Amino acid sequence: MECKLFMLSLVLLVGGCATKPTSQMSPPATAFPPEAFITQRGVLTVLGRQFTLNGYLARSATQGQRLVVTENFGNVLADVLIKPTGETFVMKSSRAFKPRWIHDYMATDVRCLFGGARAGECPGTQLSPTHFVIHRRWYQLDLSIVATQRGPQAAALFDATQAEKR
């Protein structure tokens, strides 16, 4: 019996666990105009619980990207500004999304979907030109682009001096 248990342990140790490799998504650089206002709807799944979210992303080729995430009744849950240099500013946080989560995860997801991400930083899949799923260790984001309005965005949207103090 001890020999069988030892052999089973050895097989599991040497063989490891079979896990599905994580696919890496490349940002669809040409899918979204550099100057635009993009409306999004998403389902965030965290540890088995699902939350519906709305997002509004203002893009400026020279000023950066500003994402505002709201819940269904319009309350702002997160607001983040990402400059073209990659510098990230948490403009507003909430009890639902702590500043660190916004900085570390939301900003990274924005870069994955809309450009500026580094290689290997975007675990997910693109289901269509306007539908994406990001798979991270603790959460999954299923995001759909609802509308894209081309055109320049107001410079005030990209004013980093209005960021929360950390």
N, C-alpha and C positions, 0 to 999 in steps of 0.2 A: 504494500500500500504506500509506504514512504517513497519507494522508487517511482511509482506512478505519479504521485504528487510532485516529486522533484522534477520529473520529465515534463509535466504539464507546466510547471513554473518556468522551466528553461525555455520551452517553446514560446510561451507568452512573452518572456523577456527578450528573446532573440527576434521573434516575429513582430513584436510591437502591436500597436492597434491599427486597424484599417480605418483611415479617415479619408474623406473626400477632399482632394486638393482644392484650395480656395482659388477661384478664378480672379484674375486681376482685370479691372476695367480701365480702359484708357479714356481720358477726358475727350468728349466729342468736340474738338476745337472749332470746327466749322458749323456746328449745329446751332449755335447761339450767337447773335450779333454782339459785337463788342460794346455797343451802346444800346441798352434795352432795359425794359422793366418786365420781369418775368413772374407770373403768378403760378404757384405750385400748390398741390395738395399731396399730403403724404400720410402714411400709416407707419407709426413708430412702434415697434414691438420690442419691449424690454422685459427679459426674463418671463416671457409668456403672456405679458399684458400688452394690449394694444391701445394706442392713443392716436386719434386723428388730429392732424395739424394742417394749418395753412401757412404758406410762405410767400414772401414777396422779396424778390431779389432785384436790386438796382445795379446795373453794370455800367461802368465807365472805363474806356480804354486807358485813360490817363489817371483816373482817381481811384479805381479799384472796384470792389464789390461789397454791397451792403445787403445783408440778409436780415429780415424781420420775420420771426416765427410767432404765429398767434394760435390761440385755441379757437374753437368753433364760435364762441361768442365775441371774439375780437380782442380779448385781453392779450397783451404782448407777453410772451413767455421767454423770448430770447431775441437779442439784437446784436449783430456782430458786423464789424467793418474789417475788410481785408484789403490792405493796400497792395498795389502792383508789386512791391518789393517783398511781399509775403508777411509783412508785419500785421499782426492781428490785434484789434481793439474790441473789447466787450463793451458795447454801448449801453446795454441793459440786460440784466439777468432777472430771474424770478425764483420762487421756491421750487418750481418744477425743474429748472435748469440752472445749475450753479455756474458761476463765472468760469471755473476751470473746465467744466464739461463743454461749455460753449467754445472756449478757446481751443481746447484739445480735439474735440470731436466734430462739432458743427462746422468750424472753420475748415477742418480737413475734408469734410464731406463736400463743402462748397467747392474747394479746390479740385476734388475728384470729378465733380460733375461739370464744372464750368471753367476749368483750366488752372494751372499753377501747381498741380500735384507732382510729387516726386515718384519715381518708379517704385512699384511695390506698395504704394500707400493706399490703393483703392481696391479693396476686396469687394467685388460685386459683379453684377451683370447689367448689360443694357438690353432691355427687352424690345424696345422700339426707339425711334428717334426722340420720343418724349416720355419714355417710361424706364426707370432705373430702379435697381434694388442693390443696396449696399449691405453687405454682411460683415458685421464686426463681432468680436467675441461676446459682448454682452447685449448687443442690440442688432436689429435689422431695420432699415429704412426703405420703405417702398414708396417711391416718389414719382408723381406724374406732373408734367408741365401742362398747365391748363391754357395759358395764353402768353404770348410774347408781343409786347408793344415796342417797336423799334423807335429809336430816337435818343437824343442826349438827355441825361438826368441832371437834376439840380445839383450844383456844387455843394450846397449845404448838407446834402445827404452823406457826403464823404469827409465831413469835418471831425477829425479824431479828437479834438479838444473837448468834445462832449461825452467822451467815454467815461464809464464808471471808474472810480479810483479803486485800486486794489490794495 
